[in-house]
């Protein structure tokens, strides 16, 4: 049997440096970059809005033929976003507009024979709008326009007006992108169902979030002194300058935790994540609440927890914090807002509750019932779920598929730009 291996040159464009993998958007982008670079040549162009991220950017060289990282200035990016109010454009897109980045990408497009363009996030699609002769794939991950709609519902005027306006403009823009790109990816079927009405003729496919389950295996973990001093505790993890996480942390500590205290007076709350907002650090006025700030490795805080809580009231897409806890064998209590995007195979592994008393009761019940045996069973069930997705193969197929549907099935490399290798193997081996 003949197996066709396509060695392509891919232009990968991302709105932020996908390293270190300390938040959901970076974890997904880094996985895609790493996996696509296994059998292809990849050039990465991205922005950097965090000096710490720039220190780590050279680590990406092992996956890239070429790496271009451009600073995203704090002031000018926000000025451009404000100017979008006058131009009628989504300010999410204008925030990432740069003539320098446009010039760098245009030069790369003219000097290299790319077989694929892979765009990570709607904000970067503006840089390849003229490259219509190439197969372009867009990963929206989740539907940002709906996130702004949720912001509007949770905000008072004038912010409610501003966020609603952005939701409408960005939603229209997302619909146009789906129509223009060969393929658009989202991370859940729920996101796909939101997107399809915006562009019924578009090609939309679901690519779930990848997680390395081996990386989160806690079997050799011995809690350090700093973790032991905090135990027993429940953990809420994530970037703590991100509005949905800030809202969830405040909601949990002020409205849910008082109910838990009545049942488990010694239980603490650990909020673990980078750049905590003042509303989060202020929660530490309660001595039973600990805010870590930036941590080099989130896993010890997840492994040392009696349970993980995901009390989101604003959410889009899959919450990686749920997947990380499940892979660790740490029981999870989530709101329906955070869990609804999960496929049933993952959703069945956690508890879902929405009111403060119900969330508190679910947490206490899980903690009381969890043993080493049930933690191992949870890890095993989650591992089987992840393996069933076979996401590495799915990503490779998605990127190669436009070729497979044309003349590549005949393996005629000289008729295209593709660098193609044909490998022959014994069918019965």
C-alpha positions as a printed NumPy array, in Angstrom:
array([[  0.   ,   0.   ,   0.   ],
       [  1.285,   3.513,  -0.787],
       [  1.241,   6.053,   2.018],
       [  1.431,   9.705,   1.072],
       [  3.425,  11.92 ,   3.402],
       [  3.153,  15.595,   2.576],
       [  6.063,  17.763,   3.592],
       [  4.755,  21.304,   3.437],
       [  5.997,  24.783,   4.123],
       [  3.549,  26.45 ,   6.524],
       [  3.166,  30.089,   7.508],
       [  1.887,  30.091,  11.098],
       [  0.562,  33.419,  12.429],
       [ -0.454,  33.888,  16.083],
       [ -1.619,  36.889,  18.075],
       [  0.657,  36.069,  21.024],
       [  3.877,  34.186,  21.647],
       [  2.77 ,  30.592,  22.316],
       [  5.308,  30.121,  25.1  ],
       [  5.419,  29.447,  27.967],
       [  2.268,  27.284,  27.859],
       [  0.725,  28.905,  30.943],
       [ -2.741,  29.683,  29.607],
       [ -5.254,  27.947,  27.379],
       [ -4.627,  29.89 ,  24.173],
       [ -0.867,  29.269,  24.403],
       [ -1.244,  25.578,  25.2  ],
       [ -3.343,  25.025,  22.082],
       [ -1.122,  27.136,  19.798],
       [  2.083,  25.513,  21.06 ],
       [  0.648,  22.048,  20.525],
       [ -0.342,  22.943,  16.951],
       [  3.055,  24.484,  16.234],
       [  4.927,  21.532,  17.718],
       [  2.83 ,  18.933,  15.926],
       [  2.874,  20.659,  12.537],
       [  6.657,  21.068,  12.709],
       [  7.192,  17.298,  13.017],
       [  6.799,  16.657,   9.286],
       [  6.722,  20.193,   7.858],
       [  8.736,  23.393,   7.7  ],
       [  7.039,  26.133,   9.732],
       [  7.641,  29.891,   9.893],
       [  6.088,  31.571,  12.944],
       [  5.081,  35.254,  13.102],
       [  3.564,  36.497,  16.361],
       [  3.157,  39.422,  18.748],
       [  4.452,  39.715,  22.295],
       [  2.728,  41.872,  24.93 ],
       [  4.522,  40.451,  27.975],
       [  8.286,  40.934,  28.577],
       [  8.396,  37.593,  30.392],
       [  7.058,  35.816,  27.313],
       [  9.737,  37.4  ,  25.149],
       [ 12.429,  35.888,  27.353],
       [ 11.064,  32.453,  26.535],
       [ 10.392,  33.057,  22.826],
       [ 13.772,  31.628,  21.674],
       [ 12.548,  28.228,  22.904],
       [ 10.253,  28.219,  19.877],
       [ 13.228,  28.078,  17.496],
       [ 13.274,  24.29 ,  17.755],
       [  9.902,  24.206,  16.   ],
       [ 10.481,  26.946,  13.421],
       [ 12.509,  27.511,  10.314],
       [ 11.987,  31.204,  10.95 ],
       [ 10.708,  32.99 ,  14.052],
       [  9.564,  36.618,  14.045],
       [  8.34 ,  38.154,  17.312],
       [  7.105,  41.747,  17.375],
       [  6.463,  43.777,  20.514],
       [  2.884,  44.947,  20.943],
       [  3.186,  48.354,  22.667],
       [  0.774,  48.883,  25.548],
       [ -0.307,  52.427,  24.671],
       [ -0.469,  52.388,  20.873],
       [ -2.43 ,  49.116,  20.735],
       [ -5.076,  50.585,  23.004],
       [ -5.197,  53.864,  21.058],
       [ -5.854,  51.882,  17.871],
       [ -8.624,  49.985,  19.635],
       [-10.278,  53.268,  20.663],
       [ -9.987,  54.644,  17.136],
       [-11.986,  51.646,  15.925],
       [-15.055,  53.278,  17.468],
       [-14.842,  55.889,  14.714],
       [-13.955,  53.558,  11.83 ],
       [-16.644,  50.964,  12.484],
       [-14.104,  48.132,  12.753],
       [-13.942,  45.651,  15.64 ],
       [-11.514,  47.017,  18.212],
       [-10.318,  43.446,  18.856],
       [ -8.866,  43.502,  15.335],
       [ -7.451,  47.026,  15.458],
       [ -5.698,  46.208,  18.735],
       [ -3.409,  43.856,  16.788],
       [ -2.94 ,  45.979,  13.666],
       [  0.69 ,  46.771,  12.795],
       [  2.206,  48.041,   9.554],
       [  5.513,  46.438,  10.53 ],
       [  3.944,  43.024,  11.019],
       [  2.093,  43.432,   7.717],
       [  5.35 ,  44.237,   5.926],
       [  7.165,  41.276,   7.482],
       [  4.413,  38.832,   6.53 ],
       [  4.072,  40.255,   2.995],
       [  7.815,  39.879,   2.477],
       [  7.648,  36.277,   3.687],
       [  4.726,  35.531,   1.379],
       [  6.6  ,  36.887,  -1.636],
       [  9.898,  35.183,  -0.809],
       [  8.635,  31.723,   0.134],
       [  6.457,  29.168,  -1.595],
       [  4.038,  28.401,   1.228],
       [  1.683,  25.472,   0.894],
       [ -0.497,  26.423,   3.848],
       [ -1.268,  29.488,   5.918],
       [ -2.382,  28.674,   9.458],
       [ -3.878,  31.668,  11.292],
       [ -4.443,  31.459,  15.032],
       [ -7.254,  33.86 ,  16.117],
       [ -9.455,  36.208,  14.127],
       [ -7.27 ,  39.206,  14.986],
       [ -4.448,  37.918,  12.737],
       [ -6.541,  37.12 ,   9.658],
       [ -6.084,  40.732,   8.486],
       [ -2.467,  39.94 ,   7.535],
       [ -3.302,  37.325,   4.895],
       [ -6.496,  38.714,   3.373],
       [ -4.751,  39.223,   0.029],
       [ -3.213,  35.713,  -0.052],
       [ -6.279,  34.144,  -1.634],
       [ -4.29 ,  31.855,  -3.93 ],
       [ -3.085,  29.787,  -0.978],
       [ -4.94 ,  27.33 ,   1.22 ],
       [ -5.693,  29.281,   4.399],
       [ -6.84 ,  27.696,   7.642],
       [ -8.187,  29.818,  10.495],
       [ -8.389,  28.637,  14.089],
       [-10.896,  30.832,  15.923],
       [-10.678,  28.463,  18.929],
       [-13.881,  29.948,  20.363],
       [-16.338,  32.625,  19.308],
       [-15.019,  35.875,  20.752],
       [-18.048,  37.86 ,  19.629],
       [-20.19 ,  35.851,  22.034],
       [-17.754,  36.559,  24.851],
       [-18.274,  40.298,  24.278],
       [-22.028,  39.694,  24.305],
       [-21.685,  38.087,  27.719],
       [-19.572,  41.015,  28.9  ],
       [-22.366,  43.363,  27.809],
       [-24.925,  41.399,  29.797],
       [-22.738,  41.584,  32.92 ],
       [-21.872,  45.294,  32.618],
       [-23.596,  48.604,  33.268],
       [-23.879,  51.397,  30.71 ],
       [-21.736,  52.693,  28.964],
       [-19.621,  49.52 ,  28.96 ],
       [-22.67 ,  47.412,  28.144],
       [-23.192,  49.527,  25.005],
       [-19.499,  49.289,  24.045],
       [-19.265,  45.512,  24.512],
       [-22.551,  44.942,  22.631],
       [-21.288,  47.029,  19.738],
       [-18.065,  44.995,  19.637],
       [-20.04 ,  41.744,  19.742],
       [-22.043,  42.817,  16.697],
       [-19.064,  44.068,  14.668],
       [-16.832,  41.121,  15.523],
       [-19.633,  38.653,  14.859],
       [-20.084,  40.068,  11.341],
       [-16.32 ,  39.913,  10.794],
       [-16.154,  36.292,  11.979],
       [-18.847,  35.372,   9.481],
       [-16.86 ,  36.944,   6.629],
       [-13.718,  35.095,   7.655],
       [-15.478,  31.733,   7.616],
       [-16.595,  32.435,   4.07 ],
       [-13.137,  33.6  ,   2.93 ],
       [-10.961,  30.867,   4.476],
       [-10.735,  27.319,   3.153],
       [-11.392,  25.946,   6.638],
       [-12.261,  27.406,  10.037],
       [-11.552,  25.533,  13.26 ],
       [-13.219,  25.855,  16.663],
       [-12.61 ,  23.873,  19.83 ],
       [-16.119,  22.517,  20.523],
       [-19.329,  21.616,  18.769],
       [-21.077,  24.317,  20.812],
       [-18.779,  26.934,  19.255],
       [-19.42 ,  25.498,  15.79 ],
       [-23.168,  25.771,  16.341],
       [-22.766,  29.447,  17.245],
       [-20.641,  30.112,  14.167],
       [-22.57 ,  28.272,  11.449],
       [-25.501,  30.735,  11.293],
       [-23.018,  33.575,  10.672],
       [-21.765,  31.891,   7.492],
       [-23.907,  28.892,   6.441],
       [-21.78 ,  28.158,   3.38 ],
       [-18.496,  28.128,   5.274],
       [-16.345,  25.078,   5.997],
       [-16.228,  24.657,   9.804],
       [-14.639,  21.801,  11.731],
       [-14.204,  21.027,  15.424],
       [-10.682,  20.422,  16.739],
       [-10.751,  19.829,  20.488],
       [ -8.121,  21.192,  22.857],
       [ -5.104,  18.965,  23.28 ],
       [ -3.709,  18.077,  26.688],
       [ -0.634,  15.986,  27.48 ],
       [ -2.054,  13.653,  30.127],
       [  1.401,  12.306,  31.024],
       [  2.516,  15.827,  31.957],
       [ -0.215,  16.   ,  34.602],
       [  0.354,  12.552,  36.129],
       [  0.886,  13.145,  39.89 ],
       [  1.932,   9.654,  40.952],
       [  5.491,  10.668,  41.909],
       [  4.398,  13.971,  43.46 ],
       [  5.419,  14.738,  47.034],
       [  3.868,  18.006,  48.252],
       [  6.532,  20.59 ,  49.13 ],
       [  6.331,  22.428,  52.435],
       [  4.638,  25.461,  50.846],
       [  1.802,  23.252,  49.562],
       [  1.454,  21.288,  52.81 ],
       [  0.998,  24.515,  54.757],
       [ -1.992,  25.383,  52.59 ],
       [ -3.745,  22.013,  52.755],
       [ -6.564,  21.185,  52.817],
       [ -7.692,  23.535,  50.055],
       [ -9.682,  23.87 ,  46.848],
       [ -7.925,  25.446,  43.881],
       [ -9.056,  27.845,  41.179],
       [ -6.411,  28.324,  38.486],
       [ -5.928,  30.579,  35.485],
       [ -4.748,  34.01 ,  34.386],
       [ -6.073,  36.271,  37.103],
       [ -6.132,  39.447,  35.042],
       [ -8.695,  37.889,  32.667],
       [-12.133,  39.285,  33.408],
       [-14.071,  35.966,  33.422],
       [-11.542,  34.516,  35.896],
       [-11.673,  37.621,  38.095],
       [-15.462,  37.461,  38.154],
       [-15.393,  33.742,  39.001],
       [-12.849,  34.134,  41.806],
       [-14.781,  36.948,  43.477],
       [-18.083,  35.104,  43.069],
       [-16.691,  31.921,  44.592],
       [-14.956,  33.542,  47.563],
       [-17.761,  35.916,  48.468],
       [-20.852,  33.859,  47.672],
       [-19.885,  30.168,  47.717],
       [-17.084,  29.873,  50.264],
       [-19.229,  30.998,  53.236],
       [-21.475,  27.954,  52.685],
       [-18.45 ,  25.621,  52.521],
       [-17.056,  27.025,  55.763],
       [-20.147,  25.965,  57.659],
       [-19.496,  22.354,  56.607],
       [-15.667,  22.331,  56.453],
       [-14.268,  25.092,  58.675],
       [-10.633,  24.156,  58.022],
       [-10.8  ,  24.206,  54.216],
       [ -8.896,  26.972,  52.441],
       [ -9.1  ,  28.499,  48.956],
       [ -6.032,  28.822,  46.734],
       [ -6.302,  31.107,  43.695],
       [ -3.336,  30.237,  41.494],
       [ -2.432,  32.256,  38.427],
       [ -0.486,  35.077,  36.873],
       [ -1.062,  38.821,  37.175],
       [ -3.848,  38.828,  39.782],
       [ -6.241,  41.771,  39.5  ],
       [ -6.646,  43.965,  42.586],
       [-10.149,  42.546,  43.068],
       [ -8.509,  39.122,  43.435],
       [ -5.641,  40.141,  45.72 ],
       [ -8.162,  41.984,  47.933],
       [ -9.773,  38.619,  48.682],
       [ -6.756,  37.817,  50.86 ],
       [ -8.202,  40.008,  53.583],
       [ -9.725,  36.658,  54.54 ],
       [ -6.871,  34.596,  56.003],
       [ -8.378,  31.392,  54.564],
       [ -7.871,  32.657,  50.986],
       [ -4.412,  32.508,  49.418],
       [ -3.501,  34.171,  46.096],
       [ -0.265,  32.834,  44.606],
       [  0.409,  35.332,  41.829],
       [  2.73 ,  34.096,  39.062],
       [  3.888,  30.508,  39.525],
       [  6.517,  28.675,  37.506],
       [  4.494,  25.445,  37.5  ],
       [  0.759,  25.169,  38.158],
       [  0.744,  21.405,  38.612],
       [  1.771,  21.203,  42.31 ],
       [ -1.17 ,  23.449,  43.239],
       [ -3.568,  21.238,  41.275],
       [ -2.06 ,  18.001,  42.608],
       [ -2.149,  19.21 ,  46.211],
       [ -5.789,  20.319,  46.089],
       [ -8.703,  18.403,  47.562],
       [-10.807,  19.617,  44.623],
       [-10.647,  22.046,  41.71 ],
       [-13.392,  24.639,  41.295],
       [-14.376,  26.268,  38.013],
       [-17.137,  28.708,  39.016],
       [-17.293,  30.586,  35.703],
       [-20.232,  32.896,  34.993],
       [-18.716,  34.21 ,  31.74 ],
       [-17.175,  31.602,  29.449],
       [-16.526,  30.556,  25.866],
       [-14.931,  27.389,  24.625],
       [-13.275,  24.693,  26.703],
       [-11.814,  25.641,  30.066],
       [ -8.344,  24.068,  30.095],
       [ -8.328,  24.264,  33.89 ],
       [-10.987,  21.532,  33.869],
       [ -8.915,  19.267,  31.629],
       [ -5.77 ,  19.827,  33.707],
       [ -7.538,  18.879,  36.93 ],
       [ -9.136,  15.771,  35.417],
       [ -5.769,  14.641,  34.029],
       [ -4.35 ,  15.088,  37.547],
       [ -7.088,  13.028,  39.162],
       [ -8.3  ,  16.057,  41.107],
       [-12.119,  16.086,  41.326],
       [-13.787,  19.069,  39.659],
       [-16.888,  21.088,  40.443],
       [-17.897,  23.411,  37.623],
       [-20.751,  25.7  ,  36.727],
       [-22.826,  24.76 ,  33.705],
       [-21.448,  27.852,  31.925],
       [-17.949,  26.353,  32.059],
       [-18.923,  22.736,  31.408],
       [-21.477,  23.035,  28.592],
       [-18.796,  23.186,  25.886],
       [-17.216,  19.893,  26.955],
       [-18.055,  16.739,  25.009],
       [-20.103,  14.28 ,  27.034],
       [-17.055,  12.041,  27.522],
       [-15.36 ,  14.728,  29.601],
       [-18.456,  16.361,  31.086],
       [-19.48 ,  13.087,  32.716],
       [-16.287,  13.131,  34.807],
       [-17.116,  16.262,  36.799],
       [-19.846,  17.688,  39.018],
       [-21.94 ,  20.585,  37.737],
       [-23.725,  23.096,  39.985],
       [-24.677,  26.745,  39.627],
       [-26.098,  28.224,  42.828],
       [-23.771,  28.98 ,  45.764],
       [-25.371,  26.388,  48.101],
       [-25.339,  23.706,  45.384],
       [-21.71 ,  24.397,  44.45 ],
       [-20.7  ,  24.233,  48.113],
       [-22.55 ,  20.949,  48.697],
       [-21.016,  19.374,  45.586],
       [-17.501,  20.354,  46.68 ],
       [-17.911,  19.008,  50.206],
       [-19.478,  15.788,  48.94 ],
       [-16.666,  15.202,  46.419],
       [-13.953,  15.859,  48.992],
       [-15.537,  13.456,  51.442],
       [-15.819,  10.698,  48.832],
       [-12.45 ,  11.082,  47.08 ],
       [ -9.734,   8.507,  47.79 ],
       [ -6.488,   7.543,  46.049],
       [ -8.446,   4.833,  44.26 ],
       [-11.096,   7.213,  42.929],
       [ -8.406,   9.705,  41.844],
       [ -6.669,   6.961,  39.859],
       [ -9.986,   5.945,  38.296],
       [-10.609,   9.564,  37.291],
       [ -7.169,   9.841,  35.666],
       [ -7.685,   6.563,  33.796],
       [-11.108,   7.57 ,  32.504],
       [ -9.801,  10.916,  31.319],
       [ -6.784,   9.326,  29.623],
       [ -9.06 ,   6.971,  27.687],
       [-11.215,   9.914,  26.63 ],
       [ -8.2  ,  11.898,  25.35 ],
       [ -6.741,   8.901,  23.523],
       [-10.077,   8.322,  21.792],
       [ -9.863,  11.791,  20.226],
       [ -6.501,  11.054,  18.51 ],
       [ -5.972,  14.802,  18.141],
       [ -2.443,  14.691,  16.702],
       [ -3.599,  12.653,  13.735],
       [ -6.689,  14.817,  13.36 ],
       [ -4.621,  18.009,  13.178],
       [ -2.298,  16.517,  10.565],
       [ -5.288,  15.393,   8.505],
       [ -6.965,  18.791,   8.735],
       [ -3.892,  20.59 ,   7.423],
       [ -3.212,  18.062,   4.665],
       [ -6.838,  17.532,   3.64 ],
       [ -7.139,  20.324,   1.037],
       [ -4.311,  18.616,  -0.866],
       [ -5.793,  15.163,  -0.466],
       [ -9.019,  16.392,  -2.02 ],
       [ -7.255,  17.651,  -5.147],
       [ -4.49 ,  16.057,  -7.212],
       [ -2.345,  14.82 ,  -4.359],
       [ -4.113,  11.472,  -4.34 ],
       [ -2.285,  10.773,  -7.578],
       [  1.031,  11.796,  -5.996],
       [  1.936,  14.174,  -8.827],
       [  4.37 ,  16.423,  -6.969],
       [  5.749,  18.08 , -10.08 ],
       [  2.326,  19.638, -10.801],
       [  2.296,  21.646,  -7.561],
       [  4.47 ,  23.521,  -5.101],
       [  4.357,  20.628,  -2.638],
       [  7.444,  18.814,  -1.526],
       [  5.992,  15.293,  -1.6  ],
       [  7.465,  12.005,  -0.452],
       [  5.922,   8.623,  -1.336],
       [  6.646,   5.79 ,   1.086],
       [  5.799,   2.188,   0.295],
       [  4.998,  -0.348,   3.001],
       [  3.788,  -3.947,   3.054],
       [  0.055,  -4.049,   3.61 ],
       [  0.32 ,  -7.189,   5.744],
       [  3.287,  -6.142,   7.886]])
